[in-house]
Amino acid sequence: MNQPAKINMQHLVAEHAERRIVGACMTWGANAVGRLTVTPLQFSNSLLREMVTFAIARCADDQPFDLVATALHLKSIGRPLKEASILCTQLMDEGAFPQTLPYECDQVRAAYSRRMAHTAANSLRIALEAGNDAEAAAMASRALDAINGASGASSGPVSIGDAAAAAFAKSERARISGIAPGITTKLTTLHAKIGGFQAGKAYFIGGRPGHGKTVLLMDILTSAGTQGKSALVFSLEMSATQLAGRSLATVSGVTAQRIERGEYSAGDSARVMDAVETLRGVKLHIDDRAALTIPQITAACRVHQARHGLDIIGIDYAQLATPPKGVKGEEALAGIVKGLNVLKKIFNCPVIILAQPNRQCDFRADRRPMMADFHGSSEFEKAADLILFVYREAAYPDRPEADPSAAEFIIPKNRGGTCGVLHMRWDGPRQTFNDALAETTENYYGC
């Protein structure tokens, strides 16, 4: 007597979740895409994977992702138009509401983790049978990582013991390798203070105009890209060409003003050309579209992650993002800060967010900015794992006696570390910061 085929209910639940996700994207567009916490690679159904990839790309380009557009796309990859139209209609009928997408994404992510765990376990068995201990150890580690969630994002509550084991493993890797966790920069003073830019953390960099917060952001992201890390910066204020011009000055040593005006020698031209080739090897991309919404930023991150990977995100700057419709003032900024802060969990990477304090610090005797100088400061304080202010006394025209190369990185909040002031050197002509020989000042805010 033949036994009935065993039904894998977990697989059915996951595929149903994939269908509901695609249907939600077709129905709700960017509102749904912006809430996704999975990547297309985590889909098991190849057709649904293609459709969600198409949805993310369309939303990133502000193009509609609806029944007609999707059916035509499926026709372009070989599906009969009638069959594609029927499928799209079915998926829209099954589509989830945007508010329930986190649950659907959890199902897809958990199924992906199980598939990766099974694959690694099979490789582990083969390595053990072959007597390859090193390969077996690597496969065991991969299987455990997959079980804990391949995306790095939590799919539900975990025991404190499992969380402690993960924290210990991270510390042990740092101890054995001698390299602190996180993305490092050329600024050893900053690295020694904060331990690098770590996955799952939000870093807020503030400063009044002209003090160098964008320069610091580009220093950090360029360092990451030079190390082979995939970096993405949203420049909501300056064009990609303007940012790249600054980077040319930093790398070539030819001043930014001379590069912008074309006032350099033939020898300098060769140095700038060499800098161009150097920057071609840096894994840093610039999205300079203006007034992006949080869902658009999230969708663009997903596209970038699928194409290039994603190890660190930069936002320049928070106040220039577009808030949800009908929301104004401090409430609007608070919504933007919350939305940007979520990126650190969705993509499990460090997110560096620039923000501009208000003008009240310019009218104090001590013009150094404080957290209270942010509009909606309570939201910044809650969201940030670290807040750093860039301050240069010489940036104020009425302080001619100030050292033009002196700069301070003021850290009033450092979750898991100490606060203080780092004394740095500012190289304005070449648009970069460097370490200084001066001692740092600990506990500037009594932290």
Summary of the structure (lengths in Angstrom):
residues: 447
radius of gyration: 24.6
end to end distance: 74.4
largest distance: 95.5
contacts: 1415
relative contact order: 0.11
helix: 54%
strand: 13%
